[in-house]
């Protein structure tokens, strides 16, 4: 087994374990910390795929920014409610069955698909290609995502305000 394959399987194990911990943890704050670990492991997978820009975006925006906002929301909400928030895991068995079915379907698809033995060569600068596509071909979805984030921010502000 190559070092790259061992790194992938190690990251896959960390990603799987932290993802399960996000869903199964009773403490909401611990669940967010496990989510941060899952996002960092995802950035590691991007690094193994030689997508350094995506790994940096994953760490800066998601593992850094989004997790900070979620922790802030938990702290503000706990202060407003006045008690510690715990999440309840209703429907764990049904969710587990659906997840298992999806995993089997994806596994069957991957087993049937012809996969290349070696990675294709990368042509040009990937960061430049991503930037060019974001600002030309995918500018509308990019701007719609900004509007969705703005709406989420306004919704969070609405729910965090004090009732008068």
Residue frames as qw, qx, qy, qz and C-alpha x, y, z in Angstrom:
[[0.000, 0.891, 0.453, 0.000, 0.00, 0.00, 0.00],
 [0.414, 0.477, -0.025, 0.775, 1.38, 3.39, -0.96],
 [0.215, -0.213, -0.446, 0.842, 1.75, 6.29, 1.45],
 [0.280, -0.056, -0.200, -0.937, -0.96, 8.21, -0.43],
 [0.602, -0.279, -0.650, -0.372, -3.42, 5.31, -0.08],
 [0.493, -0.296, -0.672, 0.467, -2.60, 4.95, 3.62],
 [0.033, -0.104, -0.204, 0.973, -3.17, 8.68, 4.10],
 [0.440, -0.173, -0.412, -0.779, -6.48, 8.47, 2.30],
 [0.624, -0.332, -0.700, -0.096, -7.71, 5.55, 4.40],
 [0.360, -0.232, -0.542, 0.723, -6.57, 7.30, 7.58],
 [0.155, 0.041, 0.012, -0.987, -8.44, 10.46, 6.61],
 [0.530, -0.221, -0.592, -0.566, -11.46, 8.41, 5.57],
 [0.533, -0.329, -0.736, 0.254, -11.52, 6.74, 8.99],
 [0.161, -0.228, -0.362, 0.889, -11.27, 10.11, 10.78],
 [0.292, -0.037, -0.274, -0.916, -13.95, 11.57, 8.52],
 [0.561, -0.286, -0.706, -0.324, -16.31, 8.65, 9.06],
 [0.461, -0.341, -0.673, 0.466, -15.83, 8.60, 12.84],
 [0.057, -0.200, -0.227, 0.951, -16.23, 12.36, 13.22],
 [0.375, -0.133, -0.437, -0.807, -19.30, 12.40, 10.96],
 [0.565, -0.372, -0.732, -0.080, -20.94, 9.70, 13.06],
 [0.357, -0.309, -0.527, 0.706, -20.02, 11.63, 16.21],
 [0.130, -0.048, -0.095, -0.986, -21.71, 14.76, 14.78],
 [0.551, -0.255, -0.511, -0.608, -24.98, 12.88, 14.38],
 [0.701, -0.324, -0.635, 0.035, -24.86, 10.73, 17.51],
 [0.304, 0.047, -0.484, 0.819, -23.52, 13.24, 20.05],
 [0.218, -0.735, -0.638, 0.075, -26.09, 14.47, 22.58],
 [0.273, -0.697, -0.098, 0.656, -24.20, 17.68, 23.38],
 [0.506, 0.832, 0.226, 0.037, -24.71, 20.27, 20.66],
 [0.049, -0.914, 0.379, 0.133, -21.37, 22.00, 21.29],
 [0.550, -0.338, 0.734, 0.211, -19.47, 18.70, 21.04],
 [0.680, 0.495, 0.535, 0.084, -21.32, 17.96, 17.83],
 [0.323, 0.944, -0.057, -0.044, -20.05, 21.23, 16.33],
 [0.277, -0.728, 0.606, 0.161, -16.48, 20.38, 17.36],
 [0.657, 0.019, 0.733, 0.176, -16.78, 17.00, 15.65],
 [0.563, 0.769, 0.301, 0.010, -18.11, 18.81, 12.58],
 [0.043, 0.921, -0.358, -0.147, -14.99, 20.98, 12.58],
 [0.487, -0.399, 0.755, 0.185, -12.86, 17.81, 12.67],
 [0.675, 0.405, 0.611, 0.085, -14.85, 16.36, 9.75],
 [0.396, 0.915, 0.053, -0.062, -14.32, 19.53, 7.73],
 [0.160, -0.787, 0.569, 0.176, -10.57, 19.50, 8.39],
 [0.609, -0.091, 0.772, 0.158, -10.42, 15.84, 7.34],
 [0.613, 0.685, 0.394, 0.009, -12.25, 16.79, 4.14],
 [0.157, 0.936, -0.284, -0.133, -9.59, 19.43, 3.52],
 [0.442, -0.486, 0.732, 0.177, -7.00, 16.66, 3.93],
 [0.685, 0.330, 0.641, 0.108, -8.74, 14.65, 1.23],
 [0.420, 0.903, 0.069, -0.055, -8.60, 17.71, -1.04],
 [0.151, -0.808, 0.541, 0.178, -4.86, 17.93, -0.38],
 [0.603, -0.134, 0.768, 0.171, -4.44, 14.30, -1.39],
 [0.598, 0.613, 0.506, 0.102, -6.26, 15.13, -4.63],
 [0.464, -0.013, 0.200, 0.863, -3.77, 17.98, -5.27],
 [0.039, -0.764, -0.414, -0.493, -6.51, 20.60, -4.90],
 [0.427, -0.128, -0.427, 0.787, -4.65, 22.94, -2.56],
 [0.157, -0.230, -0.068, -0.958, -6.96, 25.89, -3.22],
 [0.649, -0.398, -0.448, -0.469, -10.06, 23.90, -2.29],
 [0.675, -0.276, -0.565, 0.385, -8.33, 22.63, 0.86],
 [0.225, 0.010, -0.260, 0.939, -7.49, 26.19, 1.88],
 [0.393, -0.295, -0.229, -0.840, -11.06, 27.34, 1.20],
 [0.709, -0.350, -0.598, -0.129, -12.39, 24.37, 3.17],
 [0.558, -0.253, -0.505, 0.608, -10.29, 25.25, 6.20],
 [0.104, 0.031, -0.118, 0.987, -10.70, 29.03, 6.05],
 [0.421, -0.219, -0.252, -0.843, -14.39, 29.28, 5.20],
 [0.759, -0.307, -0.472, -0.327, -15.94, 26.15, 6.64],
 [0.730, -0.243, -0.512, 0.382, -13.71, 24.91, 9.44],
 [0.297, -0.029, -0.275, 0.914, -12.87, 28.48, 10.44],
 [0.203, -0.130, -0.076, -0.968, -15.74, 30.76, 9.56],
 [0.627, -0.297, -0.483, -0.533, -18.86, 28.62, 9.60],
 [0.650, -0.276, -0.651, 0.279, -17.88, 26.74, 12.75],
 [0.201, -0.033, -0.350, 0.914, -17.15, 30.06, 14.50],
 [0.389, -0.192, -0.175, -0.884, -20.59, 31.36, 13.54],
 [0.705, -0.293, -0.593, -0.258, -22.31, 28.17, 14.70],
 [0.525, -0.203, -0.600, 0.568, -20.48, 28.22, 18.05],
 [0.027, -0.050, 0.160, -0.985, -21.45, 31.87, 18.45],
 [0.549, -0.254, -0.379, -0.700, -25.09, 31.01, 17.68],
 [0.680, -0.289, -0.668, 0.086, -25.07, 28.21, 20.25],
 [0.354, -0.134, -0.481, 0.791, -23.61, 30.47, 22.93],
 [0.217, -0.100, -0.019, -0.971, -26.09, 33.28, 22.19],
 [0.633, -0.266, -0.523, -0.505, -29.03, 30.89, 22.07],
 [0.610, -0.267, -0.675, 0.319, -28.06, 29.24, 25.35],
 [0.157, -0.062, -0.344, 0.924, -27.78, 32.67, 26.95],
 [0.397, -0.152, -0.197, -0.883, -31.24, 33.67, 25.68],
 [0.718, -0.259, -0.576, -0.293, -32.89, 30.40, 26.64],
 [0.401, -0.658, 0.419, -0.480, -31.05, 30.19, 29.95],
 [0.856, -0.240, 0.445, -0.108, -30.33, 26.47, 29.84],
 [0.230, -0.421, 0.779, 0.403, -27.94, 24.10, 28.18],
 [0.727, 0.385, -0.164, -0.544, -29.08, 22.89, 24.76],
 [0.437, -0.190, 0.872, 0.109, -29.07, 19.18, 24.04],
 [0.508, 0.255, -0.484, -0.665, -30.05, 17.66, 20.77],
 [0.737, 0.002, 0.601, -0.309, -32.36, 14.70, 20.60],
 [0.087, 0.309, -0.820, -0.474, -31.74, 11.97, 18.10],
 [0.706, 0.258, 0.460, -0.472, -35.16, 10.87, 16.97],
 [0.828, 0.524, 0.026, -0.197, -35.31, 8.35, 14.19],
 [0.192, -0.675, 0.683, 0.203, -31.74, 7.08, 14.50],
 [0.606, 0.027, 0.791, 0.079, -32.72, 3.61, 13.30],
 [0.596, 0.710, 0.372, -0.045, -34.56, 4.91, 10.22],
 [0.162, 0.926, -0.300, -0.163, -31.72, 7.30, 9.44],
 [0.402, -0.485, 0.759, 0.167, -29.22, 4.48, 9.81],
 [0.668, 0.294, 0.681, 0.063, -31.19, 2.29, 7.40],
 [0.476, 0.868, 0.126, -0.072, -31.45, 5.06, 4.81],
 [0.070, -0.843, 0.508, 0.165, -27.72, 5.80, 5.18],
 [0.557, -0.223, 0.787, 0.142, -26.88, 2.13, 4.76],
 [0.661, 0.555, 0.505, 0.018, -29.04, 1.92, 1.63],
 [0.305, 0.938, -0.129, -0.096, -27.33, 4.99, 0.14],
 [0.301, -0.668, 0.663, 0.157, -23.90, 3.58, 1.03],
 [0.660, 0.072, 0.738, 0.122, -24.73, 0.29, -0.68],
 [0.573, 0.763, 0.297, -0.021, -26.04, 2.10, -3.77],
 [0.114, 0.921, -0.355, -0.116, -22.91, 4.24, -4.02],
 [0.481, -0.449, 0.742, 0.132, -20.71, 1.19, -3.43],
 [0.707, 0.336, 0.617, 0.085, -22.44, -0.74, -6.22],
 [0.438, 0.895, 0.058, -0.051, -22.08, 2.21, -8.57],
 [0.092, -0.832, 0.533, 0.122, -18.38, 2.60, -7.83],
 [0.618, -0.215, 0.748, 0.112, -17.74, -1.14, -8.21],
 [0.682, 0.518, 0.510, 0.078, -19.36, -1.17, -11.66],
 [0.284, 0.948, -0.080, -0.119, -17.69, 2.00, -12.96],
 [0.843, 0.240, -0.070, 0.477, -14.38, 1.64, -14.76],
 [0.328, -0.924, 0.077, 0.181, -11.87, 3.60, -12.68],
 [0.556, 0.719, -0.361, 0.208, -8.51, 4.75, -14.05],
 [0.868, -0.214, -0.267, 0.359, -5.40, 3.26, -12.48],
 [0.478, -0.119, -0.107, 0.864, -3.51, 6.54, -12.44],
 [0.060, 0.777, 0.321, -0.538, -4.58, 10.13, -11.91],
 [0.556, 0.695, 0.287, 0.354, -4.95, 12.12, -15.12],
 [0.482, 0.004, -0.073, 0.873, -2.38, 14.88, -15.63],
 [0.035, -0.831, -0.383, 0.403, -3.40, 18.34, -14.46],
 [0.464, 0.446, 0.303, 0.702, -3.25, 20.96, -17.18],
 [0.019, 0.669, 0.079, 0.739, -2.64, 24.57, -16.13],
 [0.024, 0.150, -0.574, 0.805, -3.27, 26.41, -12.90],
 [0.233, -0.475, -0.847, -0.051, -6.32, 25.04, -11.07],
 [0.135, -0.562, -0.433, 0.692, -6.82, 28.14, -8.94],
 [0.097, 0.287, -0.291, -0.907, -7.00, 30.33, -12.04],
 [0.243, -0.184, -0.818, -0.488, -9.45, 27.92, -13.68],
 [0.209, -0.540, -0.766, 0.280, -11.68, 27.90, -10.59],
 [0.057, -0.523, -0.187, 0.830, -11.65, 31.70, -10.40],
 [0.140, 0.142, -0.524, -0.828, -12.38, 32.08, -14.10],
 [0.259, -0.328, -0.862, -0.287, -15.30, 29.62, -13.93],
 [0.181, -0.554, -0.646, 0.492, -16.73, 31.23, -10.79],
 [0.023, 0.581, 0.087, -0.809, -16.76, 34.68, -12.37],
 [0.262, 0.243, -0.549, -0.756, -17.91, 33.68, -15.86],
 [0.415, -0.101, -0.828, -0.362, -19.69, 30.37, -16.30],
 [0.454, -0.452, -0.751, 0.158, -20.99, 29.93, -12.71],
 [0.065, 0.194, -0.225, 0.953, -21.51, 33.59, -11.76],
 [0.553, -0.383, -0.248, -0.697, -25.30, 33.22, -11.29],
 [0.808, -0.360, -0.466, 0.026, -25.12, 30.26, -8.84],
 [0.517, 0.030, -0.390, 0.761, -22.23, 32.04, -7.07],
 [0.136, -0.276, 0.078, -0.948, -24.32, 35.18, -6.57],
 [0.697, -0.389, -0.366, -0.478, -27.40, 33.16, -5.56],
 [0.738, -0.205, -0.532, 0.361, -25.30, 31.45, -2.91],
 [0.224, 0.126, -0.295, 0.920, -24.33, 34.88, -1.57],
 [0.452, -0.348, -0.139, -0.810, -28.02, 35.83, -1.35],
 [0.799, -0.320, -0.496, -0.114, -28.79, 32.57, 0.50],
 [0.577, -0.078, -0.481, 0.656, -25.97, 33.28, 2.97],
 [0.056, -0.235, 0.123, -0.963, -27.30, 36.82, 3.48],
 [0.650, -0.371, -0.311, -0.586, -30.81, 35.46, 4.12],
 [0.779, -0.244, -0.537, 0.211, -29.41, 32.96, 6.63],
 [0.357, 0.063, -0.372, 0.855, -27.54, 35.75, 8.41],
 [0.315, -0.297, -0.032, -0.901, -30.67, 37.90, 8.59],
 [0.766, -0.333, -0.451, -0.313, -32.67, 34.93, 9.86],
 [0.665, -0.139, -0.538, 0.500, -30.08, 34.26, 12.56],
 [0.088, 0.155, -0.240, 0.954, -30.23, 37.91, 13.61],
 [0.538, -0.351, -0.255, -0.723, -34.02, 37.76, 13.73],
 [0.816, -0.327, -0.471, -0.069, -34.06, 34.69, 15.97],
 [0.600, -0.046, -0.451, 0.659, -31.24, 35.98, 18.22],
 [0.069, -0.462, 0.060, -0.882, -32.93, 39.31, 19.01],
 [0.004, 0.158, 0.767, -0.622, -34.61, 39.89, 22.35],
 [0.133, -0.609, -0.710, -0.326, -38.37, 39.81, 22.51],
 [0.036, 0.060, -0.284, 0.956, -39.86, 43.11, 23.69]]
